[in-house]
Amino acid sequence: MNDIAMIEQQLWHPVIASHQVREAPVACALLGQPLVLWRESAHDGSRVHAWADRCPHRGAKLSLGRVLIGLHGARLECPYHGWQFGGAGRCQHVPAAPDFMPPAGHTAQVFEARERHGLVWVRLGTPEQALDTSLREPPAFPPAGDPAWRVVLCGSYEVSTSAPRLVENFLDLSHFGFVHEGWLGERGHAQVRPGTVEEAGERGAGLVVREAHAWQPRAYAQADKGAWVAYRYDVPHPFAALLSKEATAGDPVSNAIALFIRPDGHEICTAWFVMATQGDTSTDPELIAFQDAVFAQDRPVVESQTPRALPIGRTAPVTEVHGPADRVSSAYRRYLMRLGISVGTC
């Protein structure tokens, strides 16, 4: 992890869908750190734990072990010698020496974990005081506590490009008429209105984009003609972006979508889309199928971009030119530079 800047370790990142962490421990990785995720109980949605996937005794992978539920609560058992670790990470029992009281140093490495939006989020390090408060929790989406929103998780999507490339694609309206022709845009109506971009201060409250407009063939499901559609974008995190569509006259549906990304390296990432709707009569499988189809159009294009890491540094191997419609992506690149993001950039 020597090449990973401290800022990435201080941020929350999605690592896996919550429903994938059930009875057995699960292995995954974040920023080069192998993790084991396990749940205290698979039946009541209880707390998820995220630890380093290494037993402090002899270095075996804890993800090969099992979860024990007993009189003393939930414990994670190491597959090698059966050492049992409680929820705080400390060893509670050594079967080969049952009368031994493990000292405080016999403890697994524990990381913070939260569940939000159907995903498990993990933070590897403690945030510095200078980090903006908006980055001290996983991004909020949709409006907190509003039961009117139906939320559907789509993915995961493993993508051969960097997390910043994928965020920039999500923020880009001007590809709609070409990559998503007939779906989200039309080639003959390629003009976009980038809107106004609000950039926050030095340590990362992110971006807000208001009144961005693109032409869409059908402004909403029951529409029989195209219209200009207004969007709002929020970038609350370097590897996340939120989109909400302002309702068109007569549109009975409100939609919002979030992109959450786990950076797996400089040129690879794993993404999830979270769709939030009000008034949409589509079933959950229909919404997921739609998102799968839209992303299938994006994938070959974003994976074709070179370099895969976003070229924003002074020593980047190439430079990229910009046009008037790139106002939002240019602001996003400045945001990454202000934060000092290194994963997925060059």
Short mmCIF file of the C-alpha atoms (twelve columns), coordinates in Angstrom:
data_MODEL
# 
_entry.id   MODEL 
# 
loop_
_atom_site.group_PDB 
_atom_site.id 
_atom_site.type_symbol 
_atom_site.label_atom_id 
_atom_site.label_alt_id 
_atom_site.label_comp_id 
_atom_site.label_asym_id 
_atom_site.label_seq_id 
_atom_site.Cartn_x 
_atom_site.Cartn_y 
_atom_site.Cartn_z 
_atom_site.pdbx_PDB_model_num 
ATOM 1   C CA . MET A 1   0.000   0.000   0.000   1 
ATOM 2   C CA . ASN A 2   3.010   2.291   -0.208  1 
ATOM 3   C CA . ASP A 3   1.769   3.921   -3.423  1 
ATOM 4   C CA . ILE A 4   -1.689  4.672   -2.013  1 
ATOM 5   C CA . ALA A 5   -2.024  8.232   -0.768  1 
ATOM 6   C CA . MET A 6   -3.305  8.760   2.743   1 
ATOM 7   C CA . ILE A 7   -6.449  10.538  1.568   1 
ATOM 8   C CA . GLU A 8   -7.888  7.381   -0.034  1 
ATOM 9   C CA . GLN A 9   -7.432  5.474   3.216   1 
ATOM 10  C CA . GLN A 10  -9.391  8.140   5.117   1 
ATOM 11  C CA . LEU A 11  -12.454 7.854   2.858   1 
ATOM 12  C CA . TRP A 12  -15.361 5.425   3.011   1 
ATOM 13  C CA . HIS A 13  -15.530 3.017   0.073   1 
ATOM 14  C CA . PRO A 14  -18.172 0.439   -0.914  1 
ATOM 15  C CA . VAL A 15  -16.692 -3.050  -0.926  1 
ATOM 16  C CA . ILE A 16  -19.555 -5.522  -1.426  1 
ATOM 17  C CA . ALA A 17  -23.353 -5.774  -1.534  1 
ATOM 18  C CA . SER A 18  -24.838 -6.287  1.933   1 
ATOM 19  C CA . HIS A 19  -26.806 -9.366  0.888   1 
ATOM 20  C CA . GLN A 20  -23.564 -11.152 0.021   1 
ATOM 21  C CA . VAL A 21  -22.440 -11.163 3.653   1 
ATOM 22  C CA . ARG A 22  -24.569 -13.835 5.300   1 
ATOM 23  C CA . GLU A 23  -23.694 -16.995 7.246   1 
ATOM 24  C CA . ALA A 24  -20.082 -17.385 6.141   1 
ATOM 25  C CA . PRO A 25  -17.175 -14.915 6.197   1 
ATOM 26  C CA . VAL A 26  -16.422 -13.306 2.842   1 
ATOM 27  C CA . ALA A 27  -13.068 -12.242 1.414   1 
ATOM 28  C CA . CYS A 28  -12.591 -9.038  -0.572  1 
ATOM 29  C CA . ALA A 29  -9.996  -6.278  -0.843  1 
ATOM 30  C CA . LEU A 30  -9.831  -2.497  -0.665  1 
ATOM 31  C CA . LEU A 31  -6.878  -0.385  -1.820  1 
ATOM 32  C CA . GLY A 32  -4.640  -3.440  -1.732  1 
ATOM 33  C CA . GLN A 33  -5.735  -4.448  1.787   1 
ATOM 34  C CA . PRO A 34  -7.203  -8.001  1.954   1 
ATOM 35  C CA . LEU A 35  -10.378 -7.950  4.057   1 
ATOM 36  C CA . VAL A 36  -12.647 -10.479 5.693   1 
ATOM 37  C CA . LEU A 37  -16.274 -9.426  6.169   1 
ATOM 38  C CA . TRP A 38  -18.572 -11.275 8.529   1 
ATOM 39  C CA . ARG A 39  -21.951 -10.732 10.111  1 
ATOM 40  C CA . GLU A 40  -22.907 -11.413 13.707  1 
ATOM 41  C CA . SER A 41  -26.203 -12.953 12.589  1 
ATOM 42  C CA . ALA A 42  -27.435 -13.748 9.095   1 
ATOM 43  C CA . HIS A 43  -31.088 -13.627 10.143  1 
ATOM 44  C CA . ASP A 44  -31.625 -10.202 11.682  1 
ATOM 45  C CA . GLY A 45  -29.459 -7.906  9.564   1 
ATOM 46  C CA . SER A 46  -27.044 -7.462  12.454  1 
ATOM 47  C CA . ARG A 47  -23.750 -5.627  12.346  1 
ATOM 48  C CA . VAL A 48  -21.155 -6.366  9.686   1 
ATOM 49  C CA . HIS A 49  -17.483 -6.467  10.667  1 
ATOM 50  C CA . ALA A 50  -14.521 -5.706  8.399   1 
ATOM 51  C CA . TRP A 51  -11.124 -6.994  9.495   1 
ATOM 52  C CA . ALA A 52  -7.746  -7.600  7.897   1 
ATOM 53  C CA . ASP A 53  -7.936  -11.087 6.376   1 
ATOM 54  C CA . ARG A 54  -5.107  -12.421 8.495   1 
ATOM 55  C CA . CYS A 55  -5.082  -14.269 11.784  1 
ATOM 56  C CA . PRO A 56  -2.590  -12.619 14.185  1 
ATOM 57  C CA . HIS A 57  -1.480  -16.084 15.351  1 
ATOM 58  C CA . ARG A 58  0.073   -17.638 12.226  1 
ATOM 59  C CA . GLY A 59  -1.200  -15.481 9.380   1 
ATOM 60  C CA . ALA A 60  -3.918  -17.778 7.970   1 
ATOM 61  C CA . LYS A 61  -6.804  -16.215 6.076   1 
ATOM 62  C CA . LEU A 62  -9.712  -15.665 8.455   1 
ATOM 63  C CA . SER A 63  -12.074 -15.684 5.473   1 
ATOM 64  C CA . LEU A 64  -11.507 -19.466 5.282   1 
ATOM 65  C CA . GLY A 65  -12.913 -19.841 8.795   1 
ATOM 66  C CA . ARG A 66  -16.476 -19.814 10.080  1 
ATOM 67  C CA . VAL A 67  -18.804 -17.734 12.226  1 
ATOM 68  C CA . LEU A 68  -19.812 -19.278 15.557  1 
ATOM 69  C CA . ILE A 69  -22.950 -18.198 17.414  1 
ATOM 70  C CA . GLY A 70  -23.050 -19.234 21.064  1 
ATOM 71  C CA . LEU A 71  -23.736 -18.196 24.620  1 
ATOM 72  C CA . HIS A 72  -20.914 -15.660 24.457  1 
ATOM 73  C CA . GLY A 73  -22.189 -14.033 21.251  1 
ATOM 74  C CA . ALA A 74  -20.808 -14.184 17.731  1 
ATOM 75  C CA . ARG A 75  -17.190 -15.105 17.087  1 
ATOM 76  C CA . LEU A 76  -15.042 -15.609 14.010  1 
ATOM 77  C CA . GLU A 77  -13.083 -18.860 14.122  1 
ATOM 78  C CA . CYS A 78  -9.688  -19.143 12.413  1 
ATOM 79  C CA . PRO A 79  -9.503  -22.169 10.056  1 
ATOM 80  C CA . TYR A 80  -5.956  -23.105 11.139  1 
ATOM 81  C CA . HIS A 81  -5.988  -23.584 14.920  1 
ATOM 82  C CA . GLY A 82  -9.565  -22.631 15.769  1 
ATOM 83  C CA . TRP A 83  -8.743  -19.444 17.630  1 
ATOM 84  C CA . GLN A 84  -11.986 -17.536 18.231  1 
ATOM 85  C CA . PHE A 85  -12.220 -13.755 17.899  1 
ATOM 86  C CA . GLY A 86  -15.057 -11.599 19.278  1 
ATOM 87  C CA . GLY A 87  -16.669 -8.651  17.537  1 
ATOM 88  C CA . ALA A 88  -14.032 -6.197  18.767  1 
ATOM 89  C CA . GLY A 89  -11.312 -8.354  17.199  1 
ATOM 90  C CA . ARG A 90  -9.763  -9.700  20.407  1 
ATOM 91  C CA . CYS A 91  -9.126  -13.419 20.746  1 
ATOM 92  C CA . GLN A 92  -11.576 -14.973 23.221  1 
ATOM 93  C CA . HIS A 93  -10.644 -18.647 23.128  1 
ATOM 94  C CA . VAL A 94  -7.676  -20.849 22.162  1 
ATOM 95  C CA . PRO A 95  -8.884  -24.485 21.870  1 
ATOM 96  C CA . ALA A 96  -5.389  -25.962 22.323  1 
ATOM 97  C CA . ALA A 97  -5.091  -24.149 25.691  1 
ATOM 98  C CA . PRO A 98  -8.673  -23.628 26.954  1 
ATOM 99  C CA . ASP A 99  -7.541  -22.116 30.283  1 
ATOM 100 C CA . PHE A 100 -5.332  -19.532 28.560  1 
ATOM 101 C CA . MET A 101 -6.593  -15.942 28.806  1 
ATOM 102 C CA . PRO A 102 -5.475  -14.212 25.575  1 
ATOM 103 C CA . PRO A 103 -3.909  -10.801 26.243  1 
ATOM 104 C CA . ALA A 104 -4.873  -7.616  24.440  1 
ATOM 105 C CA . GLY A 105 -2.181  -8.103  21.795  1 
ATOM 106 C CA . HIS A 106 -3.922  -11.242 20.514  1 
ATOM 107 C CA . THR A 107 -6.253  -9.164  18.361  1 
ATOM 108 C CA . ALA A 108 -7.224  -9.104  14.702  1 
ATOM 109 C CA . GLN A 109 -6.816  -5.805  12.847  1 
ATOM 110 C CA . VAL A 110 -10.238 -4.149  12.799  1 
ATOM 111 C CA . PHE A 111 -11.513 -1.522  10.345  1 
ATOM 112 C CA . GLU A 112 -14.649 0.600   10.500  1 
ATOM 113 C CA . ALA A 113 -17.650 -0.691  8.552   1 
ATOM 114 C CA . ARG A 114 -21.081 0.773   7.765   1 
ATOM 115 C CA . GLU A 115 -24.050 -0.395  5.724   1 
ATOM 116 C CA . ARG A 116 -25.660 2.141   3.412   1 
ATOM 117 C CA . HIS A 117 -27.747 1.854   0.213   1 
ATOM 118 C CA . GLY A 118 -27.535 -1.965  0.189   1 
ATOM 119 C CA . LEU A 119 -23.722 -1.876  0.322   1 
ATOM 120 C CA . VAL A 120 -21.064 -2.466  2.958   1 
ATOM 121 C CA . TRP A 121 -18.727 0.530   3.243   1 
ATOM 122 C CA . VAL A 122 -15.269 0.333   4.830   1 
ATOM 123 C CA . ARG A 123 -12.755 2.971   5.935   1 
ATOM 124 C CA . LEU A 124 -9.148  1.910   6.444   1 
ATOM 125 C CA . GLY A 125 -7.856  4.980   8.280   1 
ATOM 126 C CA . THR A 126 -8.962  7.736   10.630  1 
ATOM 127 C CA . PRO A 127 -9.701  11.031  8.841   1 
ATOM 128 C CA . GLU A 128 -7.458  13.989  9.475   1 
ATOM 129 C CA . GLN A 129 -8.958  17.093  11.036  1 
ATOM 130 C CA . ALA A 130 -8.612  19.001  7.759   1 
ATOM 131 C CA . LEU A 131 -10.837 16.579  5.853   1 
ATOM 132 C CA . ASP A 132 -14.246 18.097  5.109   1 
ATOM 133 C CA . THR A 133 -17.043 16.788  7.337   1 
ATOM 134 C CA . SER A 134 -19.037 15.702  4.262   1 
ATOM 135 C CA . LEU A 135 -16.428 12.976  3.664   1 
ATOM 136 C CA . ARG A 136 -16.567 11.556  7.177   1 
ATOM 137 C CA . GLU A 137 -19.587 9.332   6.427   1 
ATOM 138 C CA . PRO A 138 -20.673 7.405   3.322   1 
ATOM 139 C CA . PRO A 139 -22.555 9.648   0.848   1 
ATOM 140 C CA . ALA A 140 -26.240 10.245  1.629   1 
ATOM 141 C CA . PHE A 141 -28.741 9.081   -1.017  1 
ATOM 142 C CA . PRO A 142 -31.683 9.506   -1.644  1 
ATOM 143 C CA . PRO A 143 -33.223 12.117  0.712   1 
ATOM 144 C CA . ALA A 144 -32.539 10.632  4.121   1 
ATOM 145 C CA . GLY A 145 -35.508 9.090   5.892   1 
ATOM 146 C CA . ASP A 146 -37.974 9.638   3.022   1 
ATOM 147 C CA . PRO A 147 -39.980 6.398   2.628   1 
ATOM 148 C CA . ALA A 148 -41.515 7.608   -0.644  1 
ATOM 149 C CA . TRP A 149 -38.336 6.619   -2.510  1 
ATOM 150 C CA . ARG A 150 -38.046 3.046   -3.754  1 
ATOM 151 C CA . VAL A 151 -34.369 2.067   -3.850  1 
ATOM 152 C CA . VAL A 152 -32.926 -0.645  -6.113  1 
ATOM 153 C CA . LEU A 153 -29.299 -1.792  -6.141  1 
ATOM 154 C CA . CYS A 154 -27.802 -2.625  -9.556  1 
ATOM 155 C CA . GLY A 155 -24.508 -4.418  -10.023 1 
ATOM 156 C CA . SER A 156 -21.763 -5.134  -9.265  1 
ATOM 157 C CA . TYR A 157 -19.943 -4.231  -12.492 1 
ATOM 158 C CA . GLU A 158 -16.230 -5.011  -12.750 1 
ATOM 159 C CA . VAL A 159 -14.734 -2.506  -15.180 1 
ATOM 160 C CA . SER A 160 -11.302 -2.336  -16.789 1 
ATOM 161 C CA . THR A 161 -10.808 1.366   -16.240 1 
ATOM 162 C CA . SER A 162 -10.088 3.650   -13.338 1 
ATOM 163 C CA . ALA A 163 -12.714 4.888   -10.897 1 
ATOM 164 C CA . PRO A 164 -12.202 8.548   -11.972 1 
ATOM 165 C CA . ARG A 165 -12.759 7.643   -15.649 1 
ATOM 166 C CA . LEU A 166 -16.057 6.019   -14.699 1 
ATOM 167 C CA . VAL A 167 -17.189 8.984   -12.594 1 
ATOM 168 C CA . GLU A 168 -16.329 11.373  -15.418 1 
ATOM 169 C CA . ASN A 169 -18.399 9.297   -17.852 1 
ATOM 170 C CA . PHE A 170 -21.344 9.450   -15.454 1 
ATOM 171 C CA . LEU A 171 -21.079 13.250  -15.311 1 
ATOM 172 C CA . ASP A 172 -20.872 13.608  -19.100 1 
ATOM 173 C CA . LEU A 173 -24.124 14.568  -20.878 1 
ATOM 174 C CA . SER A 174 -22.622 15.025  -24.317 1 
ATOM 175 C CA . HIS A 175 -22.127 11.299  -24.969 1 
ATOM 176 C CA . PHE A 176 -25.864 10.539  -24.647 1 
ATOM 177 C CA . GLY A 177 -26.695 11.074  -28.315 1 
ATOM 178 C CA . PHE A 178 -23.909 8.743   -29.498 1 
ATOM 179 C CA . VAL A 179 -23.351 6.027   -26.902 1 
ATOM 180 C CA . HIS A 180 -27.029 5.880   -25.834 1 
ATOM 181 C CA . GLU A 181 -28.712 6.913   -29.074 1 
ATOM 182 C CA . GLY A 182 -32.425 6.139   -28.980 1 
ATOM 183 C CA . TRP A 183 -32.268 5.536   -25.224 1 
ATOM 184 C CA . LEU A 184 -30.998 8.647   -23.462 1 
ATOM 185 C CA . GLY A 185 -30.252 10.899  -26.437 1 
ATOM 186 C CA . GLU A 186 -30.377 11.515  -30.181 1 
ATOM 187 C CA . ARG A 187 -27.498 12.141  -32.569 1 
ATOM 188 C CA . GLY A 188 -29.461 14.974  -34.215 1 
ATOM 189 C CA . HIS A 189 -29.925 16.678  -30.830 1 
ATOM 190 C CA . ALA A 190 -26.367 16.380  -29.492 1 
ATOM 191 C CA . GLN A 191 -26.143 19.910  -28.069 1 
ATOM 192 C CA . VAL A 192 -26.101 20.096  -24.272 1 
ATOM 193 C CA . ARG A 193 -26.279 22.872  -21.720 1 
ATOM 194 C CA . PRO A 194 -23.660 22.143  -19.039 1 
ATOM 195 C CA . GLY A 195 -25.403 24.260  -16.390 1 
ATOM 196 C CA . THR A 196 -23.733 25.956  -13.458 1 
ATOM 197 C CA . VAL A 197 -20.992 24.291  -11.424 1 
ATOM 198 C CA . GLU A 198 -20.406 25.056  -7.752  1 
ATOM 199 C CA . GLU A 199 -16.992 24.012  -6.457  1 
ATOM 200 C CA . ALA A 200 -16.383 23.731  -2.725  1 
ATOM 201 C CA . GLY A 201 -13.329 24.611  -0.694  1 
ATOM 202 C CA . GLU A 202 -9.898  23.142  -0.237  1 
ATOM 203 C CA . ARG A 203 -10.548 19.827  1.531   1 
ATOM 204 C CA . GLY A 204 -13.314 18.304  -0.432  1 
ATOM 205 C CA . ALA A 205 -16.992 19.089  0.009   1 
ATOM 206 C CA . GLY A 206 -17.286 18.194  -3.672  1 
ATOM 207 C CA . LEU A 207 -19.268 19.627  -6.579  1 
ATOM 208 C CA . VAL A 208 -22.867 20.589  -7.282  1 
ATOM 209 C CA . VAL A 209 -24.093 20.985  -10.871 1 
ATOM 210 C CA . ARG A 210 -27.443 22.702  -11.399 1 
ATOM 211 C CA . GLU A 211 -29.618 23.160  -14.485 1 
ATOM 212 C CA . ALA A 212 -27.655 20.883  -16.790 1 
ATOM 213 C CA . HIS A 213 -29.825 20.046  -19.806 1 
ATOM 214 C CA . ALA A 214 -29.811 17.319  -22.456 1 
ATOM 215 C CA . TRP A 215 -32.337 16.387  -25.132 1 
ATOM 216 C CA . GLN A 216 -33.973 13.002  -24.627 1 
ATOM 217 C CA . PRO A 217 -36.175 11.099  -27.109 1 
ATOM 218 C CA . ARG A 218 -38.702 10.382  -24.348 1 
ATOM 219 C CA . ALA A 219 -38.679 12.684  -21.371 1 
ATOM 220 C CA . TYR A 220 -40.579 10.072  -19.348 1 
ATOM 221 C CA . ALA A 221 -42.023 6.612   -19.924 1 
ATOM 222 C CA . GLN A 222 -45.460 7.703   -21.174 1 
ATOM 223 C CA . ALA A 223 -44.199 10.604  -23.310 1 
ATOM 224 C CA . ASP A 224 -44.712 10.454  -27.077 1 
ATOM 225 C CA . LYS A 225 -42.054 13.007  -28.031 1 
ATOM 226 C CA . GLY A 226 -38.646 14.293  -26.985 1 
ATOM 227 C CA . ALA A 227 -37.892 17.209  -24.702 1 
ATOM 228 C CA . TRP A 228 -35.080 19.018  -22.923 1 
ATOM 229 C CA . VAL A 229 -34.531 17.378  -19.546 1 
ATOM 230 C CA . ALA A 230 -32.902 19.171  -16.611 1 
ATOM 231 C CA . TYR A 231 -30.430 17.341  -14.395 1 
ATOM 232 C CA . ARG A 232 -28.699 18.034  -11.116 1 
ATOM 233 C CA . TYR A 233 -25.412 16.339  -10.300 1 
ATOM 234 C CA . ASP A 234 -23.759 16.053  -6.901  1 
ATOM 235 C CA . VAL A 235 -20.201 14.764  -6.422  1 
ATOM 236 C CA . PRO A 236 -19.887 14.243  -2.648  1 
ATOM 237 C CA . HIS A 237 -16.903 11.871  -2.876  1 
ATOM 238 C CA . PRO A 238 -14.064 11.434  -5.403  1 
ATOM 239 C CA . PHE A 239 -15.399 8.010   -6.424  1 
ATOM 240 C CA . ALA A 240 -19.145 8.670   -6.220  1 
ATOM 241 C CA . ALA A 241 -21.677 10.803  -8.069  1 
ATOM 242 C CA . LEU A 242 -25.410 11.397  -7.717  1 
ATOM 243 C CA . LEU A 243 -27.832 12.370  -10.478 1 
ATOM 244 C CA . SER A 244 -31.408 13.560  -10.121 1 
ATOM 245 C CA . LYS A 245 -33.736 14.363  -13.001 1 
ATOM 246 C CA . GLU A 246 -36.042 17.311  -12.575 1 
ATOM 247 C CA . ALA A 247 -39.602 16.373  -13.414 1 
ATOM 248 C CA . THR A 248 -40.875 17.468  -16.826 1 
ATOM 249 C CA . ALA A 249 -44.406 18.867  -17.086 1 
ATOM 250 C CA . GLY A 250 -46.783 15.918  -16.952 1 
ATOM 251 C CA . ASP A 251 -44.096 13.511  -15.797 1 
ATOM 252 C CA . PRO A 252 -45.524 11.336  -12.991 1 
ATOM 253 C CA . VAL A 253 -42.136 9.827   -12.152 1 
ATOM 254 C CA . SER A 254 -39.202 11.166  -10.135 1 
ATOM 255 C CA . ASN A 255 -35.864 9.462   -10.662 1 
ATOM 256 C CA . ALA A 256 -32.441 9.657   -9.082  1 
ATOM 257 C CA . ILE A 257 -29.407 7.461   -9.536  1 
ATOM 258 C CA . ALA A 258 -26.151 7.107   -7.634  1 
ATOM 259 C CA . LEU A 259 -22.849 5.708   -8.832  1 
ATOM 260 C CA . PHE A 260 -20.682 4.219   -6.076  1 
ATOM 261 C CA . ILE A 261 -17.258 2.805   -6.969  1 
ATOM 262 C CA . ARG A 262 -14.667 0.654   -5.243  1 
ATOM 263 C CA . PRO A 263 -11.227 1.555   -6.657  1 
ATOM 264 C CA . ASP A 264 -9.421  -1.753  -7.177  1 
ATOM 265 C CA . GLY A 265 -6.281  -0.200  -8.665  1 
ATOM 266 C CA . HIS A 266 -5.130  2.482   -11.053 1 
ATOM 267 C CA . GLU A 267 -6.805  0.820   -14.051 1 
ATOM 268 C CA . ILE A 268 -9.606  -1.318  -12.609 1 
ATOM 269 C CA . CYS A 269 -12.647 -0.732  -10.426 1 
ATOM 270 C CA . THR A 270 -15.947 -2.230  -9.294  1 
ATOM 271 C CA . ALA A 271 -19.121 -0.170  -9.557  1 
ATOM 272 C CA . TRP A 272 -22.688 -0.247  -8.303  1 
ATOM 273 C CA . PHE A 273 -25.621 1.906   -9.365  1 
ATOM 274 C CA . VAL A 274 -28.369 2.655   -6.864  1 
ATOM 275 C CA . MET A 275 -31.648 3.711   -8.478  1 
ATOM 276 C CA . ALA A 276 -34.235 5.653   -6.478  1 
ATOM 277 C CA . THR A 277 -37.706 6.246   -7.904  1 
ATOM 278 C CA . GLN A 278 -41.076 7.635   -6.989  1 
ATOM 279 C CA . GLY A 279 -44.139 6.788   -9.056  1 
ATOM 280 C CA . ASP A 280 -42.313 4.366   -11.370 1 
ATOM 281 C CA . THR A 281 -44.428 1.285   -12.140 1 
ATOM 282 C CA . SER A 282 -41.463 -0.749  -13.392 1 
ATOM 283 C CA . THR A 283 -40.564 -3.796  -11.323 1 
ATOM 284 C CA . ASP A 284 -37.191 -4.066  -9.615  1 
ATOM 285 C CA . PRO A 285 -35.946 -6.628  -12.189 1 
ATOM 286 C CA . GLU A 286 -37.045 -4.281  -15.005 1 
ATOM 287 C CA . LEU A 287 -35.108 -1.378  -13.496 1 
ATOM 288 C CA . ILE A 288 -32.030 -3.561  -13.062 1 
ATOM 289 C CA . ALA A 289 -32.324 -4.826  -16.662 1 
ATOM 290 C CA . PHE A 290 -32.542 -1.231  -17.912 1 
ATOM 291 C CA . GLN A 291 -29.426 -0.214  -15.990 1 
ATOM 292 C CA . ASP A 292 -27.594 -3.322  -17.208 1 
ATOM 293 C CA . ALA A 293 -28.454 -2.394  -20.812 1 
ATOM 294 C CA . VAL A 294 -27.363 1.234   -20.430 1 
ATOM 295 C CA . PHE A 295 -24.078 0.264   -18.812 1 
ATOM 296 C CA . ALA A 296 -23.459 -2.346  -21.504 1 
ATOM 297 C CA . GLN A 297 -23.438 0.587   -23.952 1 
ATOM 298 C CA . ASP A 298 -20.974 2.548   -21.803 1 
ATOM 299 C CA . ARG A 299 -18.572 -0.284  -21.012 1 
ATOM 300 C CA . PRO A 300 -16.749 -0.772  -24.348 1 
ATOM 301 C CA . VAL A 301 -16.228 2.966   -24.724 1 
ATOM 302 C CA . VAL A 302 -14.881 3.686   -21.244 1 
ATOM 303 C CA . GLU A 303 -12.684 0.583   -21.366 1 
ATOM 304 C CA . SER A 304 -11.248 1.811   -24.674 1 
ATOM 305 C CA . GLN A 305 -10.036 5.127   -23.227 1 
ATOM 306 C CA . THR A 306 -6.280  5.511   -22.877 1 
ATOM 307 C CA . PRO A 307 -4.729  5.957   -20.512 1 
ATOM 308 C CA . ARG A 308 -7.177  4.208   -18.224 1 
ATOM 309 C CA . ALA A 309 -6.014  6.362   -15.330 1 
ATOM 310 C CA . LEU A 310 -7.263  9.945   -15.572 1 
ATOM 311 C CA . PRO A 311 -4.440  12.210  -16.847 1 
ATOM 312 C CA . ILE A 312 -4.554  15.170  -14.478 1 
ATOM 313 C CA . GLY A 313 -1.005  15.509  -13.175 1 
ATOM 314 C CA . ARG A 314 1.747   17.651  -14.597 1 
ATOM 315 C CA . THR A 315 3.714   14.516  -15.444 1 
ATOM 316 C CA . ALA A 316 0.786   12.715  -17.101 1 
ATOM 317 C CA . PRO A 317 1.880   10.617  -20.108 1 
ATOM 318 C CA . VAL A 318 -0.608  12.427  -22.372 1 
ATOM 319 C CA . THR A 319 -2.675  15.590  -22.310 1 
ATOM 320 C CA . GLU A 320 -6.352  15.778  -23.197 1 
ATOM 321 C CA . VAL A 321 -8.039  18.748  -24.821 1 
ATOM 322 C CA . HIS A 322 -11.364 20.135  -23.599 1 
ATOM 323 C CA . GLY A 323 -14.462 21.620  -25.187 1 
ATOM 324 C CA . PRO A 324 -17.265 23.918  -23.942 1 
ATOM 325 C CA . ALA A 325 -19.412 20.918  -22.943 1 
ATOM 326 C CA . ASP A 326 -16.659 19.628  -20.619 1 
ATOM 327 C CA . ARG A 327 -17.209 22.188  -17.868 1 
ATOM 328 C CA . VAL A 328 -18.348 19.590  -15.330 1 
ATOM 329 C CA . SER A 329 -15.563 17.091  -16.017 1 
ATOM 330 C CA . SER A 330 -12.980 19.875  -15.792 1 
ATOM 331 C CA . ALA A 331 -14.371 20.846  -12.380 1 
ATOM 332 C CA . TYR A 332 -14.257 17.191  -11.310 1 
ATOM 333 C CA . ARG A 333 -10.588 16.982  -12.284 1 
ATOM 334 C CA . ARG A 334 -9.815  20.089  -10.225 1 
ATOM 335 C CA . TYR A 335 -11.654 18.495  -7.282  1 
ATOM 336 C CA . LEU A 336 -9.447  15.397  -7.482  1 
ATOM 337 C CA . MET A 337 -6.338  17.558  -7.594  1 
ATOM 338 C CA . ARG A 338 -7.441  19.614  -4.566  1 
ATOM 339 C CA . LEU A 339 -7.992  16.444  -2.556  1 
ATOM 340 C CA . GLY A 340 -4.714  14.899  -3.682  1 
ATOM 341 C CA . ILE A 341 -6.314  11.744  -5.130  1 
ATOM 342 C CA . SER A 342 -3.716  9.396   -6.599  1 
ATOM 343 C CA . VAL A 343 -5.616  6.137   -7.163  1 
ATOM 344 C CA . GLY A 344 -6.759  6.022   -10.773 1 
ATOM 345 C CA . THR A 345 -4.972  9.215   -11.809 1 
ATOM 346 C CA . CYS A 346 -1.709  9.946   -13.583 1 
# 
